[in-house]
Amino acid sequence: MQELNLTVLNKVGLHARPAKELVKFSRSIKSKVTVEYNGKSADIKSMMAVMALGAKQNAEVNVKIEGPDEAEVAQSLTDMFANGFGFTDEL
């Protein structure tokens, strides 16, 4: 298992658009990915669960990755968070 601490850079946090990107990404991987914030956790396969975390801009989330493609998933998620999930207008 790999564990990452990542910072949410988007101005409005982990809202619908970033959550949708996480769900879309989850379809292309084999590992199970869980995001934890403020005592709550969400599987990235659930857009509503990710949004319900309430992670706002500059929040640090803990990401747990377990599965055969952990290293690749960890790098991809690190990149996704770093570039604001591709929504540069929200950084």
C-alpha atoms as a printed R data frame, in Angstrom:
   type eleno elety resid chain resno       x      y       z
1  ATOM     1    CA   MET     A     1   0.000  0.000   0.000
2  ATOM     2    CA   GLN     A     2   1.133  3.535  -0.770
3  ATOM     3    CA   GLU     A     3   0.049  6.585   1.144
4  ATOM     4    CA   LEU     A     4   0.262 10.188  -0.071
5  ATOM     5    CA   ASN     A     5  -0.474 13.542   1.499
6  ATOM     6    CA   LEU     A     6  -1.683 15.868  -1.250
7  ATOM     7    CA   THR     A     7  -2.897 19.458  -1.208
8  ATOM     8    CA   VAL     A     8  -6.107 20.549  -2.919
9  ATOM     9    CA   LEU     A     9  -5.165 23.573  -5.028
10 ATOM    10    CA   ASN     A    10  -8.490 24.299  -6.743
11 ATOM    11    CA   LYS     A    11 -10.178 27.502  -5.476
12 ATOM    12    CA   VAL     A    12 -13.432 25.707  -4.735
13 ATOM    13    CA   GLY     A    13 -11.832 22.509  -3.437
14 ATOM    14    CA   LEU     A    14 -12.796 18.987  -4.409
15 ATOM    15    CA   HIS     A    15 -16.084 19.917  -6.027
16 ATOM    16    CA   ALA     A    16 -17.911 18.331  -8.967
17 ATOM    17    CA   ARG     A    17 -15.343 18.843 -11.723
18 ATOM    18    CA   PRO     A    18 -12.289 17.455  -9.857
19 ATOM    19    CA   ALA     A    19 -14.428 14.669  -8.357
20 ATOM    20    CA   LYS     A    20 -15.565 13.722 -11.861
21 ATOM    21    CA   GLU     A    21 -11.930 13.571 -12.989
22 ATOM    22    CA   LEU     A    22 -11.103 11.227 -10.102
23 ATOM    23    CA   VAL     A    23 -14.013  8.944 -11.017
24 ATOM    24    CA   LYS     A    24 -12.953  8.930 -14.661
25 ATOM    25    CA   PHE     A    25  -9.383  8.119 -13.619
26 ATOM    26    CA   SER     A    26 -10.587  5.288 -11.347
27 ATOM    27    CA   ARG     A    27 -11.999  3.472 -14.373
28 ATOM    28    CA   SER     A    28  -8.520  3.145 -15.907
29 ATOM    29    CA   ILE     A    29  -6.706  1.676 -12.897
30 ATOM    30    CA   LYS     A    30  -6.652 -1.604 -10.988
31 ATOM    31    CA   SER     A    31  -5.807 -0.253  -7.535
32 ATOM    32    CA   LYS     A    32  -8.313  0.776  -4.890
33 ATOM    33    CA   VAL     A    33  -7.903  4.441  -3.986
34 ATOM    34    CA   THR     A    34  -9.323  6.101  -0.893
35 ATOM    35    CA   VAL     A    35  -9.159  9.819  -0.096
36 ATOM    36    CA   GLU     A    36  -9.397 10.848   3.562
37 ATOM    37    CA   TYR     A    37 -10.066 14.298   4.952
38 ATOM    38    CA   ASN     A    38 -11.223 15.576   8.311
39 ATOM    39    CA   GLY     A    39 -12.174 12.141   9.630
40 ATOM    40    CA   LYS     A    40 -14.098 11.099   6.512
41 ATOM    41    CA   SER     A    41 -13.021  8.802   3.702
42 ATOM    42    CA   ALA     A    42 -14.202  8.252   0.143
43 ATOM    43    CA   ASP     A    43 -13.460  5.773  -2.605
44 ATOM    44    CA   ILE     A    44 -12.581  7.763  -5.736
45 ATOM    45    CA   LYS     A    45 -15.108  5.693  -7.673
46 ATOM    46    CA   SER     A    46 -17.890  7.691  -5.968
47 ATOM    47    CA   MET     A    47 -18.194 11.293  -7.115
48 ATOM    48    CA   MET     A    48 -20.718 12.102  -4.382
49 ATOM    49    CA   ALA     A    49 -18.508 10.603  -1.659
50 ATOM    50    CA   VAL     A    50 -15.488 12.612  -2.838
51 ATOM    51    CA   MET     A    51 -17.535 15.819  -2.880
52 ATOM    52    CA   ALA     A    52 -18.984 15.018   0.568
53 ATOM    53    CA   LEU     A    53 -15.479 15.120   2.068
54 ATOM    54    CA   GLY     A    54 -15.741 18.903   1.960
55 ATOM    55    CA   ALA     A    55 -12.055 19.386   1.154
56 ATOM    56    CA   LYS     A    56 -11.552 23.086   0.380
57 ATOM    57    CA   GLN     A    57  -8.657 24.895  -1.271
58 ATOM    58    CA   ASN     A    58  -5.339 24.281   0.517
59 ATOM    59    CA   ALA     A    59  -6.760 21.293   2.398
60 ATOM    60    CA   GLU     A    60  -4.310 18.440   2.834
61 ATOM    61    CA   VAL     A    61  -5.862 15.077   2.059
62 ATOM    62    CA   ASN     A    62  -4.479 11.628   2.728
63 ATOM    63    CA   VAL     A    63  -4.650  9.250  -0.231
64 ATOM    64    CA   LYS     A    64  -4.293  5.491   0.196
65 ATOM    65    CA   ILE     A    65  -3.570  3.325  -2.825
66 ATOM    66    CA   GLU     A    66  -3.647 -0.451  -2.768
67 ATOM    67    CA   GLY     A    67  -3.208 -2.681  -5.784
68 ATOM    68    CA   PRO     A    68  -0.955 -3.879  -8.566
69 ATOM    69    CA   ASP     A    69  -0.418 -0.463 -10.213
70 ATOM    70    CA   GLU     A    70   0.215  1.567  -7.029
71 ATOM    71    CA   ALA     A    71   3.356  3.372  -8.220
72 ATOM    72    CA   GLU     A    72   1.791  4.558 -11.478
73 ATOM    73    CA   VAL     A    73  -1.431  5.569  -9.714
74 ATOM    74    CA   ALA     A    74   0.513  7.489  -7.047
75 ATOM    75    CA   GLN     A    75   2.397  9.448  -9.702
76 ATOM    76    CA   SER     A    76  -0.752 10.170 -11.705
77 ATOM    77    CA   LEU     A    77  -2.658 11.377  -8.642
78 ATOM    78    CA   THR     A    78   0.251 13.544  -7.533
79 ATOM    79    CA   ASP     A    79   0.256 15.143 -10.989
80 ATOM    80    CA   MET     A    80  -3.536 15.554 -11.035
81 ATOM    81    CA   PHE     A    81  -3.578 17.367  -7.693
82 ATOM    82    CA   ALA     A    82  -0.540 19.489  -8.637
83 ATOM    83    CA   ASN     A    83  -2.129 20.761 -11.859
84 ATOM    84    CA   GLY     A    84  -5.570 21.371 -10.363
85 ATOM    85    CA   PHE     A    85  -7.110 18.415 -12.201
86 ATOM    86    CA   GLY     A    86  -6.575 20.284 -15.474
87 ATOM    87    CA   PHE     A    87  -8.733 23.228 -14.455
88 ATOM    88    CA   THR     A    88  -6.004 25.873 -14.368
89 ATOM    89    CA   ASP     A    89  -8.615 28.651 -14.261
90 ATOM    90    CA   GLU     A    90  -9.443 27.429 -10.749
91 ATOM    91    CA   LEU     A    91  -5.954 27.733  -9.275
